[in-house]
């Protein structure tokens, strides 16, 4: 008599992400089972909650390099932990999912500072370091579910950039025997993963191309005095004209020519970058809509430039899979299509994970792998000298996970 096949157990994992745009928190519920290369991950639900205005202001104040005390940073770490926990609880209530049926939470946290390699910052050559806040012990205790976070430092300790980390999941989701694909996320920063046809993990490479929505969002916030935080449907940009001299100036940014692996953040494209851009515009009496359009074009053209410099010489690309808030910006997407002829641009929605949910989904999967003590960085993407297990674990209670596995 043949042995009865054992049913594969799945874990319900919540993934949480708040990006460099600081627009809010995305939380997803994912059913995950198996192990690479036969790992199965299915999105159950997605929920987005905007940051309260006071909290967004405090994050931008600290992340933007403004003067902040140790007490400010310590308090914000705990306030964010409370906020993430509240969002997780509210999402499960909305989905009618009991917290005891959630096995694990993976929280990326909020990046306050990230410098993937030694560089001059604020007048001093800085040692590579990274800081994501939103205390995972607070999340674990408030939700009753074991929580994994602080994913980036382990990769950096192994000589990597600590970013991008999502390529590990991009490879699992998008690899194809026939099609060469690039997964592009246009969040605050734009980052991409190159997955050649028939790729093995070692042939995948990834890097941050430069700004995504960060510069555009900052300009919109300034010109509307905070009434708007992003250019919905590119309405402002479409009402303006590109400023060629400014675009040429932006494209001379040294980061764009730096070879991968590389990672970027507010340290390159944050408040000082935007101040310089606005000062240039003011001196030349540039219209606000023209500045927004030029910044929007800068994002698209810098991505296309990264293709020409670093991807085309190494891989054939058939499809560009786009996620992140920029995927909803028609001007960015139209410019990408014009700059990358012969490459089909498709939404990540086609693959079962909405564009806004992709990164939160990725950190649910990364947390699942960490929980099972399996290496989950991709050295070919981050530049690390070896595979490592990412993240730290905060147990909800003695004995392990706060939730239970779903049969």
Buried (B, 14 or more C-beta within 10 A) or exposed (E): EEEEEEEEEBBBBBBBBBBBBBBBBBBBBBBBBEEBEEBEBEBEBBBBBEBEEEBBEBBBBBBBBEEBEEEBBEEBBBBBBBBBBBBBBEBBEEBEBEBEBBBBBBBBBBBBBBBBBEBEEEEEEBEBBBBBBBBBBBBBBBBBBBBBBBBBBBBBEBBBBBBBBBBBBBBBBBBBEEBBBBBBBBBBBBBBBBBBBEBEBEBBBBBBBBBBBBBBBBBBBBBEEEEBBBBEEBEBBBEBEBBEEBBEBBBEBEBBEBEBBBBBBBBBBBBBBBEEBBEBBEEEEBBBBBBBBBBBBBBBBBBBBBBEBBBEEEBEBBBBBBBBBBBBBEBBBBBBBEBBEEBEBEBBBEBEBBBBBBBBBBBBBBBBBBBEEEBBBBBBBBBBEEBBBBBBBBBBEEEEBBBEEBE
